[in-house]
Each structure stands twice: as C-alpha cells, then as structure tokens.
C-alpha cells in the first residue's frame, strides 16, 4: 500500500463515482420519505381523497422497510450493481410519475412502487459500501451514509417547505429525475457485481 493509498478518504478519486451514487441515492430516498409531509395540504387540495392522505407517507415507508428486510438474497445472488440499477430506475420513474398523479389512489400506488425502489436502493448501497471501500474506510463510509440519511430525514420537510414557497408540490417529486439520473450514471459500472466478482480490497 502506497502512502497515497494509506491516506485516501472516502471521496478519493478512485471511490468518488461510487460515493456519488451511494450518497446521492441515500439522500434522495431519505428526502422522499419525509419531505412530502410539507406538501400534503397542497396534494389534498389538488387530488382530493383527504381520508387517504396519511398513506402518501405511510405506504412509502412501509414498502421500503419490507423490501430492505427481504432483499438480501437477491443482492447476494445478483450483486449490488444490478440491484442498484433496477432500484434507481424504479425509484426515479415512480417518483417522477407521482408528480403527475391524477388522483390520490394513483399517488399511493406510485408511492408504494417508489418505496420498493427506495428499499432496494438502501440495501444495495449498504452492501456496496462493504465491497467498494478497503477495510480501513468501511466504518467511515457507513458513518457518512448514516449521517446523510439522518440529516436528509430531518431536513427534508424544511427543504420541501422552502421549495413550496416558490414551486408547487409536484416539484418535490420531479427532483427525482435529475438526481436519479446522476446517481444512475455514477453507479452504473462502479458498484460491484456479486460478491465473488467483487474486486479484492487493498
């Protein structure tokens, strides 16, 4: 191990594309989980179905939680890279489509699908951390991942409220498209395949 390798951090050039993919998707999933709470009055005013309003958040969180628990065998078999690709596409398409939901029922269905994508994202990126980084950086990368999740979960409603000052509620979902594309491009080749194909960490 060279001196440069010994002092490299989690955002070092060699790890940067994977870091962008991991931290962007984690922050986006955390944001989408709770930020919608700030937009619920506008969503209800546009779509009606006030009785279903709590499910706009609950359906997302429930679906993502179930998928996180069940996705382990799929990630082991297919590898974080393939699951990540599927997850980003599902998450981004469903989230963007939610911006154009014509009714509360359709909104909730799309939020369930988006929650499935979020669960796969969280599982694949957590698995990817252990395979992308060398042993000495894994703990630091997990800590950064948890920090990003915590900050975005707490700050999400406030950021959404700021967006709603100038934009309508649909933009909280439309933001999925550019950020999802960025993370997909960054992680398309950089996240590892199945464990047996992962590169040997230094």
C-alpha positions, 0 to 999 in steps of 0.5 A: 500500500502506497502512502497515497493509498494509506491516506485516501478518504472516502471521496478519493478519486478512485471511490468518488463515482461510487460515493456519488451514487451511494450518497446521492441515492441515500439522500434522495430516498431519505428526502422522499420519505419525509419531505412530502409531509410539507406538501400534503395540504397542497396534494389534498387540495389538488387530488382530493381523497383527504381520508387517504392522505396519511398513506402518501407517507405511510405506504412509502415507508412501509414498502421500503422497510419490507423490501430492505428486510427481504432483499438480501438474497437477491443482492447476494445472488445478483450483486449490488450493481444490478440491484442498484440499477433496477432500484434507481430506475424504479425509484426515479420513474415512480417518483417522477410519475407521482408528480403527475398523479391524477388522483390520490389512489394513483399517488399511493400506488406510485408511492408504494412502487417508489418505496420498493425502489427506495428499499432496494436502493438502501440495501444495495448501497449498504452492501456496496459500501462493504465491497467498494471501500478497503477495510480501513474506510468501511466504518467511515463510509457507513458513518457518512451514509448514516449521517446523510440519511439522518440529516436528509430525514430531518431536513427534508420537510424544511427543504420541501417547505422552502421549495413550496414557497416558490414551486408547487408540490409536484416539484418535490417529486420531479427532483427525482429525475435529475438526481436519479439520473446522476446517481444512475450514471455514477453507479452504473459500472462502479458498484460491484457485481456479486460478491465473488466478482467483487474486486479484492480490497487493498 
